[in-house]
Amino acid sequence: MNTYKNQSFLKLTFRFGFIFLIVITSIKIIFSIFTNGGINGMLNEFFSPTTWQLFVKMQLLMAALYGVFMAGYYKFIKK
């Protein structure tokens, strides 16, 4: 039996979204370190005074969409 069916939709959304947020943010930062010439290049790309808000918004939006999609899939579609 699917253990996800017994959990609330909101709890599943948060769970999937949080895991996605941690994994994808880590991967994005690591790849940026290698492609932009080190930590300073990554800081300039993602965490400068003009770009950090966009970076945070994009990561949160992607995590929320993924969380909703996966929670819906496991709660209502998967048998």
PDB file with one MODEL, atoms N, CA, C and O in Angstrom:
MODEL        1
ATOM      1  N   MET A   1       0.833  -1.186   0.000  1.00  0.00           N
ATOM      2  CA  MET A   1       0.000   0.000   0.000  1.00  0.00           C
ATOM      3  C   MET A   1       0.878   1.249   0.000  1.00  0.00           C
ATOM      4  O   MET A   1       1.960   1.255   0.586  1.00  0.00           O
ATOM      5  N   ASN A   2       0.417   2.274  -0.641  1.00  0.00           N
ATOM      6  CA  ASN A   2       1.152   3.518  -0.768  1.00  0.00           C
ATOM      7  C   ASN A   2       1.032   4.326   0.533  1.00  0.00           C
ATOM      8  O   ASN A   2      -0.070   4.693   0.939  1.00  0.00           O
ATOM      9  N   THR A   3       2.165   4.598   1.178  1.00  0.00           N
ATOM     10  CA  THR A   3       2.136   5.333   2.450  1.00  0.00           C
ATOM     11  C   THR A   3       1.835   6.813   2.261  1.00  0.00           C
ATOM     12  O   THR A   3       1.473   7.496   3.220  1.00  0.00           O
ATOM     13  N   TYR A   4       1.979   7.319   1.040  1.00  0.00           N
ATOM     14  CA  TYR A   4       1.711   8.735   0.781  1.00  0.00           C
ATOM     15  C   TYR A   4       0.213   9.044   0.782  1.00  0.00           C
ATOM     16  O   TYR A   4      -0.167  10.193   1.009  1.00  0.00           O
ATOM     17  N   LYS A   5      -0.624   8.079   0.542  1.00  0.00           N
ATOM     18  CA  LYS A   5      -2.071   8.302   0.492  1.00  0.00           C
ATOM     19  C   LYS A   5      -2.636   8.724   1.842  1.00  0.00           C
ATOM     20  O   LYS A   5      -3.658   9.408   1.895  1.00  0.00           O
ATOM     21  N   ASN A   6      -1.986   8.328   2.931  1.00  0.00           N
ATOM     22  CA  ASN A   6      -2.487   8.627   4.264  1.00  0.00           C
ATOM     23  C   ASN A   6      -2.032   9.980   4.798  1.00  0.00           C
ATOM     24  O   ASN A   6      -2.518  10.419   5.840  1.00  0.00           O
ATOM     25  N   GLN A   7      -1.110  10.653   4.108  1.00  0.00           N
ATOM     26  CA  GLN A   7      -0.590  11.937   4.566  1.00  0.00           C
ATOM     27  C   GLN A   7      -1.355  13.081   3.918  1.00  0.00           C
ATOM     28  O   GLN A   7      -1.970  12.913   2.866  1.00  0.00           O
ATOM     29  N   SER A   8      -1.311  14.238   4.553  1.00  0.00           N
ATOM     30  CA  SER A   8      -2.017  15.386   4.001  1.00  0.00           C
ATOM     31  C   SER A   8      -1.272  15.930   2.775  1.00  0.00           C
ATOM     32  O   SER A   8      -0.057  15.781   2.651  1.00  0.00           O
ATOM     33  N   PHE A   9      -2.023  16.556   1.884  1.00  0.00           N
ATOM     34  CA  PHE A   9      -1.456  17.106   0.657  1.00  0.00           C
ATOM     35  C   PHE A   9      -0.434  18.193   0.964  1.00  0.00           C
ATOM     36  O   PHE A   9       0.615  18.262   0.324  1.00  0.00           O
ATOM     37  N   LEU A  10      -0.737  19.040   1.937  1.00  0.00           N
ATOM     38  CA  LEU A  10       0.155  20.139   2.295  1.00  0.00           C
ATOM     39  C   LEU A  10       1.479  19.620   2.861  1.00  0.00           C
ATOM     40  O   LEU A  10       2.546  20.152   2.551  1.00  0.00           O
ATOM     41  N   LYS A  11       1.402  18.591   3.684  1.00  0.00           N
ATOM     42  CA  LYS A  11       2.612  18.006   4.256  1.00  0.00           C
ATOM     43  C   LYS A  11       3.476  17.383   3.162  1.00  0.00           C
ATOM     44  O   LYS A  11       4.698  17.537   3.173  1.00  0.00           O
ATOM     45  N   LEU A  12       2.858  16.693   2.234  1.00  0.00           N
ATOM     46  CA  LEU A  12       3.602  16.116   1.119  1.00  0.00           C
ATOM     47  C   LEU A  12       4.227  17.193   0.238  1.00  0.00           C
ATOM     48  O   LEU A  12       5.369  17.058  -0.199  1.00  0.00           O
ATOM     49  N   THR A  13       3.477  18.259  -0.021  1.00  0.00           N
ATOM     50  CA  THR A  13       3.998  19.359  -0.834  1.00  0.00           C
ATOM     51  C   THR A  13       5.227  19.966  -0.191  1.00  0.00           C
ATOM     52  O   THR A  13       6.236  20.185  -0.861  1.00  0.00           O
ATOM     53  N   PHE A  14       5.152  20.240   1.097  1.00  0.00           N
ATOM     54  CA  PHE A  14       6.289  20.820   1.806  1.00  0.00           C
ATOM     55  C   PHE A  14       7.483  19.867   1.801  1.00  0.00           C
ATOM     56  O   PHE A  14       8.622  20.290   1.604  1.00  0.00           O
ATOM     57  N   ARG A  15       7.220  18.604   2.016  1.00  0.00           N
ATOM     58  CA  ARG A  15       8.288  17.608   2.082  1.00  0.00           C
ATOM     59  C   ARG A  15       9.032  17.481   0.757  1.00  0.00           C
ATOM     60  O   ARG A  15      10.261  17.544   0.724  1.00  0.00           O
ATOM     61  N   PHE A  16       8.292  17.303  -0.333  1.00  0.00           N
ATOM     62  CA  PHE A  16       8.925  17.193  -1.644  1.00  0.00           C
ATOM     63  C   PHE A  16       9.601  18.502  -2.043  1.00  0.00           C
ATOM     64  O   PHE A  16      10.707  18.493  -2.584  1.00  0.00           O
ATOM     65  N   GLY A  17       8.948  19.610  -1.782  1.00  0.00           N
ATOM     66  CA  GLY A  17       9.503  20.908  -2.146  1.00  0.00           C
ATOM     67  C   GLY A  17      10.772  21.238  -1.384  1.00  0.00           C
ATOM     68  O   GLY A  17      11.713  21.778  -1.966  1.00  0.00           O
ATOM     69  N   PHE A  18      10.820  20.929  -0.107  1.00  0.00           N
ATOM     70  CA  PHE A  18      11.995  21.221   0.706  1.00  0.00           C
ATOM     71  C   PHE A  18      13.197  20.397   0.257  1.00  0.00           C
ATOM     72  O   PHE A  18      14.307  20.919   0.148  1.00  0.00           O
ATOM     73  N   ILE A  19      12.979  19.128   0.001  1.00  0.00           N
ATOM     74  CA  ILE A  19      14.076  18.277  -0.469  1.00  0.00           C
ATOM     75  C   ILE A  19      14.580  18.766  -1.820  1.00  0.00           C
ATOM     76  O   ILE A  19      15.788  18.836  -2.047  1.00  0.00           O
ATOM     77  N   PHE A  20      13.660  19.103  -2.714  1.00  0.00           N
ATOM     78  CA  PHE A  20      14.038  19.622  -4.030  1.00  0.00           C
ATOM     79  C   PHE A  20      14.820  20.925  -3.885  1.00  0.00           C
ATOM     80  O   PHE A  20      15.820  21.129  -4.573  1.00  0.00           O
ATOM     81  N   LEU A  21      14.373  21.802  -2.997  1.00  0.00           N
ATOM     82  CA  LEU A  21      15.046  23.087  -2.785  1.00  0.00           C
ATOM     83  C   LEU A  21      16.491  22.891  -2.341  1.00  0.00           C
ATOM     84  O   LEU A  21      17.390  23.542  -2.872  1.00  0.00           O
ATOM     85  N   ILE A  22      16.724  22.023  -1.396  1.00  0.00           N
ATOM     86  CA  ILE A  22      18.076  21.782  -0.892  1.00  0.00           C
ATOM     87  C   ILE A  22      18.961  21.174  -1.978  1.00  0.00           C
ATOM     88  O   ILE A  22      20.085  21.629  -2.184  1.00  0.00           O
ATOM     89  N   VAL A  23      18.469  20.160  -2.667  1.00  0.00           N
ATOM     90  CA  VAL A  23      19.277  19.464  -3.663  1.00  0.00           C
ATOM     91  C   VAL A  23      19.586  20.367  -4.853  1.00  0.00           C
ATOM     92  O   VAL A  23      20.746  20.481  -5.249  1.00  0.00           O
ATOM     93  N   ILE A  24      18.587  20.999  -5.420  1.00  0.00           N
ATOM     94  CA  ILE A  24      18.790  21.816  -6.622  1.00  0.00           C
ATOM     95  C   ILE A  24      19.609  23.065  -6.317  1.00  0.00           C
ATOM     96  O   ILE A  24      20.442  23.458  -7.133  1.00  0.00           O
ATOM     97  N   THR A  25      19.398  23.693  -5.176  1.00  0.00           N
ATOM     98  CA  THR A  25      20.197  24.860  -4.819  1.00  0.00           C
ATOM     99  C   THR A  25      21.665  24.474  -4.654  1.00  0.00           C
ATOM    100  O   THR A  25      22.554  25.195  -5.109  1.00  0.00           O
ATOM    101  N   SER A  26      21.919  23.343  -4.006  1.00  0.00           N
ATOM    102  CA  SER A  26      23.299  22.881  -3.840  1.00  0.00           C
ATOM    103  C   SER A  26      23.952  22.597  -5.185  1.00  0.00           C
ATOM    104  O   SER A  26      25.087  23.008  -5.422  1.00  0.00           O
ATOM    105  N   ILE A  27      23.250  21.901  -6.058  1.00  0.00           N
ATOM    106  CA  ILE A  27      23.799  21.581  -7.380  1.00  0.00           C
ATOM    107  C   ILE A  27      24.067  22.855  -8.175  1.00  0.00           C
ATOM    108  O   ILE A  27      25.115  22.985  -8.808  1.00  0.00           O
ATOM    109  N   LYS A  28      23.132  23.783  -8.142  1.00  0.00           N
ATOM    110  CA  LYS A  28      23.286  25.031  -8.890  1.00  0.00           C
ATOM    111  C   LYS A  28      24.493  25.832  -8.390  1.00  0.00           C
ATOM    112  O   LYS A  28      25.241  26.387  -9.195  1.00  0.00           O
ATOM    113  N   ILE A  29      24.683  25.894  -7.092  1.00  0.00           N
ATOM    114  CA  ILE A  29      25.810  26.628  -6.526  1.00  0.00           C
ATOM    115  C   ILE A  29      27.134  25.941  -6.860  1.00  0.00           C
ATOM    116  O   ILE A  29      28.106  26.612  -7.207  1.00  0.00           O
ATOM    117  N   ILE A  30      27.182  24.619  -6.758  1.00  0.00           N
ATOM    118  CA  ILE A  30      28.411  23.879  -7.070  1.00  0.00           C
ATOM    119  C   ILE A  30      28.789  24.043  -8.536  1.00  0.00           C
ATOM    120  O   ILE A  30      29.952  24.300  -8.846  1.00  0.00           O
ATOM    121  N   PHE A  31      27.830  23.901  -9.436  1.00  0.00           N
ATOM    122  CA  PHE A  31      28.133  24.100 -10.864  1.00  0.00           C
ATOM    123  C   PHE A  31      28.576  25.529 -11.144  1.00  0.00           C
ATOM    124  O   PHE A  31      29.449  25.748 -11.984  1.00  0.00           O
ATOM    125  N   SER A  32      27.999  26.492 -10.463  1.00  0.00           N
ATOM    126  CA  SER A  32      28.380  27.883 -10.670  1.00  0.00           C
ATOM    127  C   SER A  32      29.804  28.142 -10.192  1.00  0.00           C
ATOM    128  O   SER A  32      30.523  28.940 -10.793  1.00  0.00           O
ATOM    129  N   ILE A  33      30.212  27.487  -9.134  1.00  0.00           N
ATOM    130  CA  ILE A  33      31.592  27.641  -8.659  1.00  0.00           C
ATOM    131  C   ILE A  33      32.573  27.180  -9.730  1.00  0.00           C
ATOM    132  O   ILE A  33      33.590  27.832  -9.965  1.00  0.00           O
ATOM    133  N   PHE A  34      32.273  26.061 -10.379  1.00  0.00           N
ATOM    134  CA  PHE A  34      33.184  25.536 -11.397  1.00  0.00           C
ATOM    135  C   PHE A  34      33.123  26.316 -12.706  1.00  0.00           C
ATOM    136  O   PHE A  34      34.145  26.462 -13.375  1.00  0.00           O
ATOM    137  N   THR A  35      31.965  26.816 -13.083  1.00  0.00           N
ATOM    138  CA  THR A  35      31.849  27.501 -14.375  1.00  0.00           C
ATOM    139  C   THR A  35      32.217  28.980 -14.306  1.00  0.00           C
ATOM    140  O   THR A  35      32.553  29.571 -15.332  1.00  0.00           O
ATOM    141  N   ASN A  36      32.164  29.590 -13.131  1.00  0.00           N
ATOM    142  CA  ASN A  36      32.450  31.020 -13.016  1.00  0.00           C
ATOM    143  C   ASN A  36      33.791  31.321 -12.371  1.00  0.00           C
ATOM    144  O   ASN A  36      34.041  32.460 -11.977  1.00  0.00           O
ATOM    145  N   GLY A  37      34.639  30.345 -12.257  1.00  0.00           N
ATOM    146  CA  GLY A  37      35.985  30.602 -11.764  1.00  0.00           C
ATOM    147  C   GLY A  37      36.120  30.718 -10.264  1.00  0.00           C
ATOM    148  O   GLY A  37      36.970  31.471  -9.789  1.00  0.00           O
ATOM    149  N   GLY A  38      35.337  30.020  -9.521  1.00  0.00           N
ATOM    150  CA  GLY A  38      35.505  30.002  -8.075  1.00  0.00           C
ATOM    151  C   GLY A  38      34.337  30.605  -7.328  1.00  0.00           C
ATOM    152  O   GLY A  38      33.289  30.923  -7.890  1.00  0.00           O
ATOM    153  N   ILE A  39      34.564  30.747  -6.039  1.00  0.00           N
ATOM    154  CA  ILE A  39      33.509  31.225  -5.157  1.00  0.00           C
ATOM    155  C   ILE A  39      33.152  32.676  -5.458  1.00  0.00           C
ATOM    156  O   ILE A  39      31.984  33.056  -5.380  1.00  0.00           O
ATOM    157  N   ASN A  40      34.147  33.486  -5.800  1.00  0.00           N
ATOM    158  CA  ASN A  40      33.847  34.889  -6.107  1.00  0.00           C
ATOM    159  C   ASN A  40      32.956  35.021  -7.339  1.00  0.00           C
ATOM    160  O   ASN A  40      32.071  35.877  -7.370  1.00  0.00           O
ATOM    161  N   GLY A  41      33.174  34.189  -8.350  1.00  0.00           N
ATOM    162  CA  GLY A  41      32.320  34.212  -9.530  1.00  0.00           C
ATOM    163  C   GLY A  41      30.892  33.804  -9.203  1.00  0.00           C
ATOM    164  O   GLY A  41      29.936  34.393  -9.706  1.00  0.00           O
ATOM    165  N   MET A  42      30.758  32.786  -8.352  1.00  0.00           N
ATOM    166  CA  MET A  42      29.425  32.340  -7.932  1.00  0.00           C
ATOM    167  C   MET A  42      28.732  33.427  -7.116  1.00  0.00           C
ATOM    168  O   MET A  42      27.541  33.684  -7.295  1.00  0.00           O
ATOM    169  N   LEU A  43      29.483  34.059  -6.223  1.00  0.00           N
ATOM    170  CA  LEU A  43      28.891  35.134  -5.415  1.00  0.00           C
ATOM    171  C   LEU A  43      28.435  36.292  -6.291  1.00  0.00           C
ATOM    172  O   LEU A  43      27.383  36.881  -6.042  1.00  0.00           O
ATOM    173  N   ASN A  44      29.219  36.624  -7.316  1.00  0.00           N
ATOM    174  CA  ASN A  44      28.834  37.704  -8.218  1.00  0.00           C
ATOM    175  C   ASN A  44      27.606  37.345  -9.048  1.00  0.00           C
ATOM    176  O   ASN A  44      26.785  38.208  -9.359  1.00  0.00           O
ATOM    177  N   GLU A  45      27.483  36.065  -9.405  1.00  0.00           N
ATOM    178  CA  GLU A  45      26.347  35.652 -10.247  1.00  0.00           C
ATOM    179  C   GLU A  45      25.041  35.545  -9.457  1.00  0.00           C
ATOM    180  O   GLU A  45      24.004  36.023  -9.918  1.00  0.00           O
ATOM    181  N   PHE A  46      25.076  34.935  -8.290  1.00  0.00           N
ATOM    182  CA  PHE A  46      23.845  34.651  -7.547  1.00  0.00           C
ATOM    183  C   PHE A  46      23.584  35.574  -6.361  1.00  0.00           C
ATOM    184  O   PHE A  46      22.426  35.845  -6.046  1.00  0.00           O
ATOM    185  N   PHE A  47      24.605  36.054  -5.710  1.00  0.00           N
ATOM    186  CA  PHE A  47      24.419  36.750  -4.435  1.00  0.00           C
ATOM    187  C   PHE A  47      24.912  38.191  -4.439  1.00  0.00           C
ATOM    188  O   PHE A  47      25.251  38.729  -3.385  1.00  0.00           O
ATOM    189  N   SER A  48      24.956  38.809  -5.590  1.00  0.00           N
ATOM    190  CA  SER A  48      25.285  40.239  -5.625  1.00  0.00           C
ATOM    191  C   SER A  48      24.048  41.018  -5.166  1.00  0.00           C
ATOM    192  O   SER A  48      22.947  40.468  -5.139  1.00  0.00           O
ATOM    193  N   PRO A  49      24.223  42.282  -4.809  1.00  0.00           N
ATOM    194  CA  PRO A  49      23.074  43.057  -4.307  1.00  0.00           C
ATOM    195  C   PRO A  49      21.896  43.150  -5.286  1.00  0.00           C
ATOM    196  O   PRO A  49      20.764  43.389  -4.866  1.00  0.00           O
ATOM    197  N   THR A  50      22.152  42.967  -6.564  1.00  0.00           N
ATOM    198  CA  THR A  50      21.061  43.084  -7.539  1.00  0.00           C
ATOM    199  C   THR A  50      20.470  41.749  -7.961  1.00  0.00           C
ATOM    200  O   THR A  50      19.388  41.720  -8.546  1.00  0.00           O
ATOM    201  N   THR A  51      21.154  40.639  -7.678  1.00  0.00           N
ATOM    202  CA  THR A  51      20.670  39.354  -8.202  1.00  0.00           C
ATOM    203  C   THR A  51      20.226  38.348  -7.145  1.00  0.00           C
ATOM    204  O   THR A  51      19.628  37.335  -7.505  1.00  0.00           O
ATOM    205  N   TRP A  52      20.486  38.573  -5.877  1.00  0.00           N
ATOM    206  CA  TRP A  52      20.164  37.553  -4.893  1.00  0.00           C
ATOM    207  C   TRP A  52      18.663  37.354  -4.738  1.00  0.00           C
ATOM    208  O   TRP A  52      18.215  36.235  -4.487  1.00  0.00           O
ATOM    209  N   GLN A  53      17.879  38.418  -4.883  1.00  0.00           N
ATOM    210  CA  GLN A  53      16.427  38.278  -4.738  1.00  0.00           C
ATOM    211  C   GLN A  53      15.841  37.435  -5.861  1.00  0.00           C
ATOM    212  O   GLN A  53      14.949  36.621  -5.621  1.00  0.00           O
ATOM    213  N   LEU A  54      16.328  37.617  -7.079  1.00  0.00           N
ATOM    214  CA  LEU A  54      15.864  36.810  -8.200  1.00  0.00           C
ATOM    215  C   LEU A  54      16.240  35.343  -8.005  1.00  0.00           C
ATOM    216  O   LEU A  54      15.440  34.451  -8.289  1.00  0.00           O
ATOM    217  N   PHE A  55      17.450  35.096  -7.523  1.00  0.00           N
ATOM    218  CA  PHE A  55      17.899  33.728  -7.266  1.00  0.00           C
ATOM    219  C   PHE A  55      16.995  33.047  -6.237  1.00  0.00           C
ATOM    220  O   PHE A  55      16.562  31.913  -6.445  1.00  0.00           O
ATOM    221  N   VAL A  56      16.714  33.724  -5.146  1.00  0.00           N
ATOM    222  CA  VAL A  56      15.873  33.144  -4.093  1.00  0.00           C
ATOM    223  C   VAL A  56      14.450  32.908  -4.599  1.00  0.00           C
ATOM    224  O   VAL A  56      13.866  31.858  -4.331  1.00  0.00           O
ATOM    225  N   LYS A  57      13.893  33.865  -5.320  1.00  0.00           N
ATOM    226  CA  LYS A  57      12.533  33.716  -5.850  1.00  0.00           C
ATOM    227  C   LYS A  57      12.434  32.551  -6.817  1.00  0.00           C
ATOM    228  O   LYS A  57      11.474  31.782  -6.768  1.00  0.00           O
ATOM    229  N   MET A  58      13.418  32.413  -7.693  1.00  0.00           N
ATOM    230  CA  MET A  58      13.394  31.319  -8.673  1.00  0.00           C
ATOM    231  C   MET A  58      13.503  29.969  -7.985  1.00  0.00           C
ATOM    232  O   MET A  58      12.800  29.029  -8.353  1.00  0.00           O
ATOM    233  N   GLN A  59      14.372  29.863  -6.994  1.00  0.00           N
ATOM    234  CA  GLN A  59      14.528  28.598  -6.284  1.00  0.00           C
ATOM    235  C   GLN A  59      13.242  28.238  -5.534  1.00  0.00           C
ATOM    236  O   GLN A  59      12.813  27.084  -5.557  1.00  0.00           O
ATOM    237  N   LEU A  60      12.635  29.211  -4.877  1.00  0.00           N
ATOM    238  CA  LEU A  60      11.399  28.940  -4.141  1.00  0.00           C
ATOM    239  C   LEU A  60      10.242  28.589  -5.075  1.00  0.00           C
ATOM    240  O   LEU A  60       9.437  27.710  -4.767  1.00  0.00           O
ATOM    241  N   LEU A  61      10.161  29.265  -6.200  1.00  0.00           N
ATOM    242  CA  LEU A  61       9.106  28.977  -7.175  1.00  0.00           C
ATOM    243  C   LEU A  61       9.268  27.567  -7.744  1.00  0.00           C
ATOM    244  O   LEU A  61       8.298  26.814  -7.836  1.00  0.00           O
ATOM    245  N   MET A  62      10.487  27.220  -8.122  1.00  0.00           N
ATOM    246  CA  MET A  62      10.721  25.871  -8.658  1.00  0.00           C
ATOM    247  C   MET A  62      10.404  24.800  -7.615  1.00  0.00           C
ATOM    248  O   MET A  62       9.803  23.776  -7.941  1.00  0.00           O
ATOM    249  N   ALA A  63      10.804  25.032  -6.365  1.00  0.00           N
ATOM    250  CA  ALA A  63      10.545  24.060  -5.303  1.00  0.00           C
ATOM    251  C   ALA A  63       9.050  23.925  -5.027  1.00  0.00           C
ATOM    252  O   ALA A  63       8.556  22.821  -4.799  1.00  0.00           O
ATOM    253  N   ALA A  64       8.334  25.040  -5.047  1.00  0.00           N
ATOM    254  CA  ALA A  64       6.887  24.982  -4.808  1.00  0.00           C
ATOM    255  C   ALA A  64       6.167  24.241  -5.924  1.00  0.00           C
ATOM    256  O   ALA A  64       5.291  23.419  -5.657  1.00  0.00           O
ATOM    257  N   LEU A  65       6.524  24.523  -7.163  1.00  0.00           N
ATOM    258  CA  LEU A  65       5.895  23.830  -8.294  1.00  0.00           C
ATOM    259  C   LEU A  65       6.203  22.341  -8.272  1.00  0.00           C
ATOM    260  O   LEU A  65       5.316  21.517  -8.493  1.00  0.00           O
ATOM    261  N   TYR A  66       7.439  21.999  -8.010  1.00  0.00           N
ATOM    262  CA  TYR A  66       7.814  20.587  -7.928  1.00  0.00           C
ATOM    263  C   TYR A  66       7.084  19.907  -6.774  1.00  0.00           C
ATOM    264  O   TYR A  66       6.588  18.791  -6.927  1.00  0.00           O
ATOM    265  N   GLY A  67       7.015  20.565  -5.632  1.00  0.00           N
ATOM    266  CA  GLY A  67       6.335  19.989  -4.480  1.00  0.00           C
ATOM    267  C   GLY A  67       4.864  19.729  -4.746  1.00  0.00           C
ATOM    268  O   GLY A  67       4.345  18.675  -4.379  1.00  0.00           O
ATOM    269  N   VAL A  68       4.192  20.669  -5.375  1.00  0.00           N
ATOM    270  CA  VAL A  68       2.769  20.501  -5.693  1.00  0.00           C
ATOM    271  C   VAL A  68       2.582  19.378  -6.702  1.00  0.00           C
ATOM    272  O   VAL A  68       1.690  18.544  -6.547  1.00  0.00           O
ATOM    273  N   PHE A  69       3.416  19.353  -7.730  1.00  0.00           N
ATOM    274  CA  PHE A  69       3.297  18.317  -8.754  1.00  0.00           C
ATOM    275  C   PHE A  69       3.522  16.924  -8.168  1.00  0.00           C
ATOM    276  O   PHE A  69       2.730  16.012  -8.409  1.00  0.00           O
ATOM    277  N   MET A  70       4.589  16.761  -7.408  1.00  0.00           N
ATOM    278  CA  MET A  70       4.906  15.440  -6.861  1.00  0.00           C
ATOM    279  C   MET A  70       3.897  15.004  -5.796  1.00  0.00           C
ATOM    280  O   MET A  70       3.543  13.827  -5.725  1.00  0.00           O
ATOM    281  N   ALA A  71       3.437  15.936  -4.979  1.00  0.00           N
ATOM    282  CA  ALA A  71       2.425  15.588  -3.980  1.00  0.00           C
ATOM    283  C   ALA A  71       1.140  15.161  -4.668  1.00  0.00           C
ATOM    284  O   ALA A  71       0.512  14.186  -4.256  1.00  0.00           O
ATOM    285  N   GLY A  72       0.743  15.877  -5.709  1.00  0.00           N
ATOM    286  CA  GLY A  72      -0.446  15.482  -6.466  1.00  0.00           C
ATOM    287  C   GLY A  72      -0.286  14.119  -7.108  1.00  0.00           C
ATOM    288  O   GLY A  72      -1.212  13.308  -7.107  1.00  0.00           O
ATOM    289  N   TYR A  73       0.879  13.871  -7.651  1.00  0.00           N
ATOM    290  CA  TYR A  73       1.129  12.581  -8.304  1.00  0.00           C
ATOM    291  C   TYR A  73       1.044  11.437  -7.297  1.00  0.00           C
ATOM    292  O   TYR A  73       0.339  10.455  -7.529  1.00  0.00           O
ATOM    293  N   TYR A  74       1.755  11.560  -6.190  1.00  0.00           N
ATOM    294  CA  TYR A  74       1.779  10.469  -5.222  1.00  0.00           C
ATOM    295  C   TYR A  74       0.463  10.337  -4.449  1.00  0.00           C
ATOM    296  O   TYR A  74       0.094   9.236  -4.040  1.00  0.00           O
ATOM    297  N   LYS A  75      -0.237  11.438  -4.250  1.00  0.00           N
ATOM    298  CA  LYS A  75      -1.479  11.388  -3.465  1.00  0.00           C
ATOM    299  C   LYS A  75      -2.657  10.921  -4.297  1.00  0.00           C
ATOM    300  O   LYS A  75      -3.490  10.160  -3.805  1.00  0.00           O
ATOM    301  N   PHE A  76      -2.749  11.362  -5.565  1.00  0.00           N
ATOM    302  CA  PHE A  76      -3.965  11.121  -6.329  1.00  0.00           C
ATOM    303  C   PHE A  76      -3.808  10.212  -7.544  1.00  0.00           C
ATOM    304  O   PHE A  76      -4.788   9.611  -7.984  1.00  0.00           O
ATOM    305  N   ILE A  77      -2.617  10.097  -8.090  1.00  0.00           N
ATOM    306  CA  ILE A  77      -2.464   9.352  -9.343  1.00  0.00           C
ATOM    307  C   ILE A  77      -1.846   7.977  -9.123  1.00  0.00           C
ATOM    308  O   ILE A  77      -2.384   6.973  -9.590  1.00  0.00           O
ATOM    309  N   LYS A  78      -0.726   7.923  -8.421  1.00  0.00           N
ATOM    310  CA  LYS A  78      -0.008   6.660  -8.242  1.00  0.00           C
ATOM    311  C   LYS A  78      -0.833   5.704  -7.394  1.00  0.00           C
ATOM    312  O   LYS A  78      -1.425   6.085  -6.383  1.00  0.00           O
ATOM    313  N   LYS A  79      -0.854   4.469  -7.829  1.00  0.00           N
ATOM    314  CA  LYS A  79      -1.649   3.457  -7.110  1.00  0.00           C
ATOM    315  C   LYS A  79      -0.823   2.699  -6.111  1.00  0.00           C
ATOM    316  O   LYS A  79      -1.339   1.816  -5.426  1.00  0.00           O
TER     317      LYS A  79
ENDMDL
END
